[in-house]
Amino acid sequence: MANSSRLKLAFLTALVFLISNFSMPALSAETELQGIRSSFFDFVDDPWKHIGHEEESARFYPDGLLVLDNGIIKAYGSYDEIAPKYPGLAITNLPGRIIVPGFIDGHIHFPQTRVLGAYGLQLLPWLKEWIFPEEMKYKDTGYAKEGVKHYFDNLLAGGTTTVQDFGVAFRPAVEVYFDEASRRNMRVICGLCGMDRGGPADFLTPPDQFYADSKALIEKYHRHGRNLFAITPRFAYGDSPELLAKCAMLHKEYPDCWINTHVSENPTETTNAAKLHECPDYLACYEKYGLVGPKFTAGHGVWLSDSEMKRLAKAGASAAFCPNSNTFLGSGLFRLGRATDPNNRVRLTFGTDVGGGNNFCMLNVLDQAYKVGMCNNTMLDGSVDPRWHNEAEAERNKLNAYRAFYSLTLGGAQGLYLDDLIGNFTPGKEADFVVLDWNGGPLATKWHQSLICDKPTTMKDAEQLLFGVMAVGDERAVDETWVMGRRLYKKGSEESIADRISAK
């Protein structure tokens, strides 16, 4: 009996060894496969390259399956093709919805969350009346924590999963921002907002302090988790040569960081910035310090000359189109058709520019961007002045659903040099996505959408429903927002967003 017991024990020990060494990878908690079944719409190319055949730039699966592995996309395609490869996969079914990649906001200000919609002023007096006093409150970390929570809750409710933010002048508040972004595991780009002239004395940051604080934030946060840092001179109009020189030093020491600033937003600011820096135009204020290149974003660019547009394109730099802000502050109309010139294509991101922009949702940005584009189209179609007639540029200003949703997803990712990580559903990318209810919005929305179809079965159906979402709907079309494979927002349960997030 003793020998028999020993043999049984040896057999069980060997069996445990075999299971541990050969079966554990399939059972390990480190591999958490999940499936999402719904209709899916994403992009593989720039629709402005496919004029008249924009559907060639997109993918649509009326019955699709997205397979996720710990927040990373593992497989994507039609349900019938993908499902048999993953027997036993736990699947979340989301019928009656279209899922698109998470929205990317390329230009926003978290310390302006509370002052969106401030009445009646153009850029420079608006900054003095509303923005500087509000941003100064972020010296108080308690206030910063409250404001940052409101900010991220609003982003998620609008379907935004990635942002490039200007930050604020106070290092502790920027730390609060990155810590909260990390808690939610969102991909963000943010910086310390540098300004050393043209504002209240206790709002300004001396160049040496800007350099030291930026350096400390880079070391602490850049590429830690999903955090990325942007060297952030606020705008050349409010930045001395000494501060821009410090930006150049940071860029040389940390070439992997982004650079985010404002360029040619308002006519007065545009003219005066060039004069203050003794430069021929606004963009030259940054070129002078070697800042313009890949991962440089020129916020707004409303009054960029043809020469500046060409230089941005040649440098591989980007512009951020912020139609809500540009119209709300009366700054002007961004020349979308010129920026998308195939001979000098400028990388683009679209942005809310909260608080100059008066809405957090990128769907609202698309609605306004469409209207800006149509105004530009009229100016260039020859009906106003034959000397301005440019049929090709006029057409490129028209924002159909392909161009619009590309700009919020893959186009925005390319504009921020993040398309290796986010922007579409290619396997290996991070699983940030938005679940859209095409009937969500004002009372008129559902009846309008029923004119198209009850359920999309073709690319054309989906494209028309998405245009209805941006032109008739609003943030109520955002049913769910998922970040790295986790649902962080569900319409109707906004109060529990933060409670569902576990600290990392």
Salt bridges, closest charged atoms under 4 A:
ASP42 OD2 - ARG59 NH2 2.62
ASP45 OD1 - LYS49 NZ 3.83
ASP45 OD2 - HIS50 NE2 2.82
ASP46 OD2 - ARG345 NH2 2.92
GLU54 OE2 - ARG403 NH2 3.61
GLU56 OE1 - HIS50 ND1 3.11
ASP63 OD2 - ARG37 NH2 2.90
GLU134 OE1 - LYS137 NZ 2.99
GLU135 OE2 - ARG234 NH2 2.89
ASP153 OD2 - LYS149 NZ 2.71
ASP153 OD1 - ARG184 NH1 2.81
GLU175 OE2 - ARG171 NE 3.40
GLU175 OE2 - LYS220 NZ 3.71
GLU180 OE2 - ARG183 NH2 2.97
GLU180 OE2 - ARG184 NE 2.75
ASP208 OD1 - LYS246 NZ 3.05
ASP213 OD1 - ARG171 NH1 3.83
GLU253 OE1 - LYS215 NZ 2.72
ASP256 OD2 - HIS222 NE2 2.73
ASP256 OD2 - ARG223 NE 2.56
ASP256 OD1 - LYS295 NZ 3.23
GLU265 OE2 - HIS300 NE2 3.38
ASP281 OD2 - ARG311 NH1 2.78
GLU287 OE1 - ARG311 NH2 2.64
ASP306 OD1 - ARG335 NH2 2.90
ASP306 OD1 - ARG338 NH1 2.54
ASP353 OD1 - HIS107 NE2 3.15
ASP353 OD1 - HIS109 NE2 3.24
ASP353 OD2 - HIS300 NE2 3.38
ASP367 OD2 - LYS371 NZ 3.23
ASP385 OD2 - ARG387 NH2 2.66
GLU391 OE1 - HIS389 NE2 2.72
GLU393 OE1 - ARG338 NH2 2.73
GLU395 OE1 - ARG403 NH2 2.96
GLU430 OE2 - ARG187 NH2 2.74
GLU430 OE1 - ARG226 NH2 2.55
ASP432 OD2 - ARG226 NH2 2.75
ASP437 OD1 - ARG97 NH1 3.65
ASP437 OD2 - LYS491 NZ 3.70
ASP474 OD2 - ARG476 NH2 2.55
ASP479 OD2 - ARG97 NE 3.05
ASP479 OD2 - LYS490 NZ 3.00
GLU480 OE2 - ARG487 NH1 3.44
GLU480 OE2 - LYS490 NZ 3.46
